[in-house]
């Protein structure tokens, strides 16, 4: 007669981190093509210049930006990249917060856990969703499993509960922080590329100033200075937006992490008091 064995209880699965999000290796080359097309066809449209054939003497703001030279499409690519990845991070981080008010969710879960109503707390996690809801649900499932486990000491259970929260948080955070390095990199690189454009423009200005034996070419001198200033403005503007968005998203992620830590600490304190 065969002896039947009972499989051990499965460990609650930690939430799987999403691999979603835009792939920079695919998106940035597309944005580079778009940036060049904007510079050449839109900003460089002959109607933006009083001399359409040579595209000199711009008469509109777009023509003036076009006069910034070949560095302009690179800076436009940086600007588009900052906008695209900022929108993508904004959507992703908002989803991670869940469908309801995050502070109200944390208060509700803590209240239910204090009253030892774990089942209703799990239901609240299903309603909230998002990263905070996922991590909290994983911790609550582990809480229930440890509460029914008589084979472990209390200290061991507390360590296991803390480890479960840390592992679940570790799986969720990379999804939130993805592509933030793009924003931080563009914040510094934009300024450097703009400086390159500025230097090129000033070189042209000094070349125009020193060419010829008589009076300098005023038109060439003004063109070089304009090129330098346009590149400087685009680079500084892009860098400023990238820094603001990076700090904003970092602050939001820190808030989510704090909420997760707050719930995790509450669960550990409650477990220590009731079990």
Residue pairs with C-beta under 8 A, 6 or more apart in sequence:
9 145
11 142
11 145
12 138
12 141
12 142
12 145
12 164
13 138
14 138
14 164
14 167
14 168
14 171
15 131
15 134
15 135
15 137
15 138
15 168
15 171
15 172
16 171
17 171
17 172
17 173
17 174
17 175
18 175
19 175
20 92
20 175
21 88
21 92
21 175
21 178
21 179
22 84
22 85
22 88
22 179
24 85
24 179
24 182
27 81
27 84
27 85
28 77
28 81
31 77
31 80
31 81
31 84
32 73
32 74
32 77
34 77
34 80
35 73
35 74
35 76
35 77
35 79
35 80
36 73
36 77
38 73
38 76
39 66
39 72
39 73
39 76
40 73
42 62
43 62
43 63
43 65
43 66
43 72
44 55
44 63
44 66
45 62
46 52
46 53
46 55
47 60
48 55
48 58
48 59
48 60
48 62
48 63
48 66
49 55
49 56
49 57
49 58
49 59
49 63
50 56
50 57
50 58
50 59
51 57
55 63
55 66
56 219
56 223
58 64
58 66
58 67
64 226
64 230
65 72
65 230
65 234
66 72
67 223
67 226
67 227
67 230
68 75
68 197
68 201
68 226
68 227
68 230
68 231
68 234
69 197
69 200
69 201
69 227
69 230
69 231
71 193
71 194
71 196
71 197
71 200
71 231
72 197
72 230
72 231
72 234
74 193
75 190
75 193
75 194
75 197
75 231
75 234
75 235
75 238
76 234
78 186
78 189
78 190
78 193
78 235
78 238
79 234
79 237
79 238
79 241
81 182
81 186
82 183
82 186
82 238
82 241
82 242
82 245
83 241
85 179
85 182
85 183
86 183
86 241
86 245
86 249
88 179
89 179
89 180
89 183
89 245
89 249
90 249
92 175
92 176
92 178
93 176
93 249
93 252
93 253
93 256
95 130
96 130
96 131
96 132
96 172
96 175
96 176
96 256
97 130
97 131
97 132
97 252
97 256
98 105
98 128
98 129
98 130
98 131
98 132
98 133
99 127
99 128
99 129
99 130
100 127
100 128
102 132
102 255
102 256
102 259
105 124
105 128
105 132
105 133
106 132
106 259
106 262
106 263
108 121
108 124
109 121
109 124
109 125
109 136
109 263
109 266
110 262
110 263
110 266
112 118
112 120
112 121
112 124
113 121
113 140
113 143
113 266
113 267
113 270
114 266
114 270
116 270
116 274
118 140
118 143
118 144
118 147
121 136
121 140
122 137
122 140
122 141
124 133
125 133
125 134
125 136
125 137
125 140
126 133
126 137
127 133
128 136
131 172
131 175
131 176
131 256
131 260
132 256
132 259
132 260
132 263
134 168
134 172
135 165
135 168
135 169
135 172
135 260
135 263
136 260
136 263
138 164
138 165
138 168
139 161
139 164
139 165
139 168
139 263
139 264
139 267
140 267
142 160
142 161
142 164
143 161
143 267
143 271
146 152
146 157
146 160
146 161
146 271
146 275
147 271
147 275
149 157
152 160
154 272
154 275
157 271
157 275
158 268
158 271
158 272
161 267
161 268
161 271
162 264
162 268
165 260
165 264
165 267
169 257
169 260
169 264
173 253
173 257
176 253
176 256
177 253
180 246
180 249
180 250
183 242
183 245
183 246
183 249
184 242
184 246
186 238
186 239
186 242
187 239
187 242
187 243
187 246
188 239
190 235
190 236
190 238
190 239
190 242
191 235
191 236
191 239
192 235
193 231
193 235
194 231
194 232
194 234
194 235
194 236
194 238
194 239
195 232
195 235
196 231
197 227
197 228
197 230
197 231
197 232
197 234
197 235
198 228
198 229
198 231
198 232
199 228
200 227
200 228
200 231
201 224
201 225
201 226
201 227
201 228
201 229
201 230
201 231
202 224
202 225
202 228
203 224
204 220
204 223
204 224
204 227
205 220
205 221
205 223
205 224
205 225
205 228
206 224
207 220
207 224
208 216
208 217
208 220
208 221
208 223
208 224
209 216
209 221
210 216
211 217
211 220
